[in-house]
């Protein structure tokens, strides 16, 4: 009962904050871009909160539990990718007053390219974040006795309420609070793990070193292994360029900043924060390995994704367990709210708000779209049971779909003049090659984004010529 009280208090606080921040919304710019007045640090915290879902909470410790700390090589690639986004893509977004990432493509290549790219975003975001919602439900089933559909409905319902009421302003500030909650919850769990181990860290260290659990760098070369230095740096950098530079869920936060300089600071700082966060969750996975080597579970784990949830459910004292459960909710809701808002934003601006439509009518329609996308995310979550490892399922979906989109943005910023049909054909081939490589070859998921981006950019470069027009229309 204490755990439930903590969780319900967290829900109540989230709903109150969302309702309070939703006051005074007048138009779509308020609803979808927080009036373009967001402080850069809040935007940065929101970016990290958005990308760190329950997949991180259960999936990253599972990687270290079964392997080592090699995922930090991918996290280092994330930092490199954000530096490139700040230098290369952010300036293009602030040359004109755009509302979605894909408006830049409309000016460069035409509306069909804009809509196709936005459509790829819509499909991939629903699939990837539906998987994340399913991961949350799995954790909640282990922590609190509730059926899967009830867990999905609970998380979706609370998140939808404050997203519809408060718009992006509520999403960003709730993300910032939720980041503190779930990182704090993870840190508490790590501290309890250390206290539970005989001899603490010093006692666990020899066993972890002997098992190779503390290895970070792997300079070997293999197309089939995702966590090598080369796959991590190159694959992680291009994946984060594709997500944080072309995915509306992240670009929306950059467009909500007060200036180009603030947007650059927000995206670079998010890379530093997420690297530290990944290190924390990987350390938890290593400590879980040491703990269950010392105290084997009575019931074997069906998958590594269950390990951290089982520890929270069985080893944490009442009250603290509730706080960590609230942290799991926070991790899920930060991503889910951002997904709902960005999906509704792309639908509204890229697929046809009428110029004659009043602000009040457009705002009402956008809230309906937000609710519709919430239903779609919940439906995917119900269907995601048989998709394997929750972390790698989500990352693989994103890696396949956003590589070609990154390739098109590269052509746009490079100033290539290409017919609409040529760009669409290049994207189609890039998607087909990336998907085919995943389905028909053992190529690791970290190489799928570079492959799709390279194929799309290469075909587009061959088909196009130089065009010095500026990026987005003013």
WOSUL-V834356 format. One record per pair of residues at least 24 apart in sequence whose ideal C-beta (glycine too) atoms are under 6 Angstrom apart, sorted by the first residue. I is the first residue (numbers start at 1). J is the second residue. D is the distance in whole Angstrom. If there is no record, write none. Layout:
BEGIN
{{I J D} {I J D}}
END
This chain:
BEGIN
{{2 318 4} {2 319 5} {2 322 6} {3 321 5} {3 322 4} {3 325 6} {6 322 3} {6 323 6} {6 326 6} {7 322 6} {7 325 6} {7 326 5} {10 326 4} {11 158 5} {14 162 6} {15 161 6} {15 162 6} {17 174 6} {18 162 2} {18 165 5} {18 166 4} {18 170 4} {19 165 5} {21 166 4} {21 169 5} {21 170 4} {21 173 6} {22 165 4} {22 166 4} {22 170 6} {25 167 6} {27 359 4} {28 362 5} {31 167 4} {31 363 6} {31 366 6} {32 168 6} {32 345 4} {33 255 6} {33 256 5} {34 168 5} {34 169 4} {34 256 5} {36 256 6} {38 172 6} {38 256 4} {38 257 6} {40 257 6} {40 262 4} {40 265 5} {40 266 4} {42 172 6} {42 176 5} {43 253 5} {43 257 5} {43 266 4} {44 266 4} {44 269 4} {44 270 5} {45 176 4} {45 179 5} {46 172 4} {46 175 4} {46 176 6} {46 253 5} {47 250 6} {47 253 6} {47 270 4} {48 179 6} {48 270 5} {48 273 5} {48 274 5} {49 175 4} {49 178 5} {49 179 4} {49 334 4} {50 175 6} {50 334 6} {50 335 6} {50 338 4} {53 132 4} {53 331 6} {53 335 4} {54 132 6} {54 135 4} {54 136 4} {54 139 6} {54 328 6} {54 331 5} {54 332 5} {55 132 5} {55 135 5} {55 390 6} {55 391 5} {55 394 5} {56 281 6} {57 328 6} {57 331 5} {58 135 6} {58 139 6} {58 305 5} {58 308 6} {59 390 6} {59 391 3} {60 281 4} {60 282 6} {61 281 5} {61 284 5} {61 285 4} {61 308 5} {62 304 4} {62 305 5} {64 282 4} {64 285 3} {64 286 5} {65 285 4} {65 288 5} {65 289 5} {65 304 5} {65 307 5} {66 304 5} {68 212 6} {68 213 5} {68 215 4} {69 216 5} {69 282 5} {70 218 6} {70 227 4} {71 227 6} {71 282 6} {72 216 5} {73 229 5} {73 232 3} {74 232 4} {74 236 4} {75 275 5} {75 278 4} {77 232 5} {77 233 5} {77 236 2} {77 237 4} {78 236 5} {78 240 4} {78 271 6} {78 274 6} {79 271 4} {79 275 6} {80 237 4} {81 237 4} {81 240 3} {81 241 4} {82 240 6} {82 244 6} {82 267 5} {82 268 6} {82 271 4} {84 241 6} {85 241 6} {85 244 5} {85 245 4} {85 267 5} {86 264 4} {86 267 5} {86 268 5} {89 245 4} {90 263 5} {90 264 5} {92 413 6} {92 471 4} {94 260 4} {95 471 5} {95 472 6} {96 472 3} {96 473 6} {96 474 5} {98 472 5} {99 349 5} {100 248 5} {100 346 5} {100 349 5} {100 350 6} {101 246 5} {101 248 5} {101 251 4} {102 350 5} {104 471 5} {104 472 5} {105 412 6} {107 472 5} {107 473 4} {108 412 4} {109 420 6} {109 423 5} {110 420 4} {112 420 5} {113 420 6} {113 423 5} {114 350 6} {115 350 6} {116 424 6} {117 405 5} {118 346 5} {118 350 4} {120 401 5} {120 405 6} {121 248 6} {121 346 6} {124 397 6} {124 401 4} {125 339 6} {126 376 5} {126 380 6} {127 397 5} {128 394 5} {128 397 5} {128 398 5} {129 339 4} {129 377 6} {130 377 5} {130 380 2} {130 381 5} {130 384 6} {131 384 5} {131 393 5} {131 394 5} {132 335 6} {132 394 6} {133 377 6} {133 381 4} {134 381 4} {134 384 4} {135 390 4} {136 332 4} {139 309 5} {139 328 5} {142 309 4} {142 313 5} {143 313 5} {143 325 5} {152 378 5} {152 381 5} {155 332 5} {156 374 5} {156 378 5} {159 333 5} {159 336 5} {159 337 5} {160 374 4} {163 337 5} {163 340 5} {163 341 6} {163 370 6} {164 367 5} {164 370 5} {168 341 5} {171 337 5} {171 338 6} {171 341 5} {175 334 5} {178 330 4} {178 334 4} {181 327 5} {181 330 4} {182 327 4} {182 330 4} {182 331 4} {185 323 6} {185 324 4} {185 327 3} {186 280 6} {189 324 6} {190 284 5} {193 287 4} {193 291 6} {197 290 6} {204 290 4} {207 290 6} {208 286 6} {208 290 6} {213 286 5} {213 289 6} {223 443 5} {224 442 5} {224 444 6} {225 444 6} {226 444 4} {226 445 6} {226 446 4} {231 444 6} {231 446 4} {234 450 6} {235 446 3} {235 447 6} {238 449 5} {238 450 5} {238 453 6} {239 399 6} {239 449 4} {241 406 6} {242 402 4} {242 406 4} {242 449 6} {246 405 5} {246 406 6} {246 409 5} {248 342 5} {248 346 5} {249 338 5} {249 342 4} {252 342 5} {252 345 6} {305 390 6} {340 370 5} {340 373 5} {340 374 5} {343 373 4} {344 369 4} {344 370 4} {344 373 6} {395 445 6} {396 445 4} {399 445 5} {399 448 4} {399 449 5} {400 434 5} {400 435 5} {400 438 6} {400 448 5} {403 434 5} {403 449 4} {403 452 2} {403 453 4} {404 430 3} {404 431 5} {404 452 5} {404 456 4} {406 453 4} {407 453 4} {407 456 3} {407 457 4} {410 457 5} {411 460 4} {415 467 5} {415 468 6} {416 464 4} {417 464 6} {417 465 5} {417 467 3} {418 460 6} {418 463 5} {418 464 4} {422 463 4} {426 456 5} {426 459 4} {426 460 4} {427 456 6} {429 455 6} {429 459 6} {430 455 4} {430 456 3}}
END
